[in-house]
């Protein structure tokens, strides 16, 4: 057990050393926990939007409210990811600004009178483009 703790301690020290050697000291990036949390919220919200839109020609008022709430959660998470801090995910970093604009447009369309949910379906589907199951 002592050897295992020593090995883990050495590995953690080595990882810190690698980071210090590969990134400048003033390099600020989005921590993995922040990234995971934001991406999890995006995924859960996208699934919620898809569930509300699946098999329904025109969502009722309560479904509309749930769709708008999910889009607001997506927008909040997208803005978290849209910071000037890189994520070590070049594809995400390159496209998050456009994705945020798309979510803003989807929310505006869903809250318009009359509402349109086409863009809401599009932004939830955009997640599947990168995250195929």
N, C-alpha and C positions, 0 to 999 in steps of 0.2 A: 504494500500500500504506500509505503514511504517513497519507493522508487516511482510509482505512478504520479504522486504529487510532485516530485522533483521533475519528472518528465513534463508534466503539464505546466509547471511554473517556468521551465526553460522554454517551452514552446510559446507561451504567452509573451515572454520577454523577447524571444526571437521575432514574433509577429510585430511587436511594437518597434523593434529595430528595423524591420523591413519597411514599415510605414514611414518611419523617420528618414530612411534612406531613399524612399521612392517619391515622397511628397515633400514640397517645401514646407517649412515650419508655419508659414502664414496661410497655407492652403486650408480652406474651410469647405467641407463637403457635407452633404446631407447624410446623417448617420443612418445605418442600416435599419435601426428600430423605427426611425421617423419614416423612412421610405416604405418599410413593410406595413406600418400602420396606415399610411395614406393609400397605398395600393390595395390593402384589404378593404378599406372604406369604399374605394372606387369599385372594386369587384362586387361587394355586397349591394351597393347602390345600383350598379348596372343590372344585376340579377333582379333586383326589386322592380326596376323600370320594365325589364323584359316580362316579368310575371304579370304586371298590370296591363301590358299591351297585348299579351298573347291571347289570341282568339276573341278579341273584343273589337267591334267596329268603331265604337266611340265610347271611351271611358266616361263613367258618370262623375259627379262632382267629388265624391270621396276618393275615387281612383285618381282623379286629376290632382287632388291635394297630395296624395301619396307619391305621385310621379314628380310633382314640383318639389316636394321635400327630398326625394331621392336625388333629384338634379342639384338641389342646393348642397347636399352632402358631397356630391361629386365635384361641384364647383369649389367647395372649401378644400377638399383634398387636392384637386388640381392646382389650386393656388399655392398650397404648401409645397408641391413639387416644382412649381414654377419659379422658385427663388433663384437667385443668381448662383447658388451653391450647386455644383455638379453632383451627380448621383452615382457615377461609375457605370451608368447605363446610357451610352451615347444615343441610342434610338429614342429613349424617353426624353433625354435632355433636348434633342433636336426637334421633337414634336409636341412637347407639353404646352407651349404657348398657343399653337393652333388648336390643340385639343381643348384648352381652356376657353378659347373663343367659341368653339363649337358647342360646348356645354352652356355657355352664356346665351348663345342663340337658341338652343333647345329650350332653356328655361323661359326665355322671352316668348317663344312661340307657344309654349304650354300655358303661359299665363295670359296670353292675348285673348281677345274676344272677337270671333270665336277661336278656341284653342286649336293648335295643330301639334300632333305628337310625332310627326315624321322625323324631326330632328332628334327627339328623345330616343327613338329607336335606333337612329344612326349612331349617336354617341355611345349607347350601350353596346351596339354591335362593333364599334371601333375597338373596344377592349378585346373582343374575340379575334380581331385581326392579328394582334401580337400574341395573344394567349390562347392559341388553339388547344382544344382538349382532345 
